[in-house]
């Protein structure tokens, strides 16, 4: 068998093509899945933060026996936050439009080369 015949036979041989395609697609697929999970967790943290400040502002205006002062309103807001552990800081005031509750927190996303910190904030006012 000549060398040209061997090369022609190798060119038509498709064994292992699936393994090569799998090796090329797998890292992108895994990154897409992990990125989707991190994005969903970030959305959950932001949504839970907004819910907590809205409910605390409503509590300060309506449930005056539960949220008697700013400290009680902040404690109520911290108890209403159910998202991931971002350690949000709540503040409650009566300045502005009525009973205002604000919160800030930092969501950390572990991107392989570095840690990415995403600042989150939420404010709600209830007359």
Beta strands, then each sheet from edge to edge (+ up, - down):
strand 1: 89-93
strand 2: 99-111
strand 3: 114-126
sheet 1: 1+ 2- 3+
end
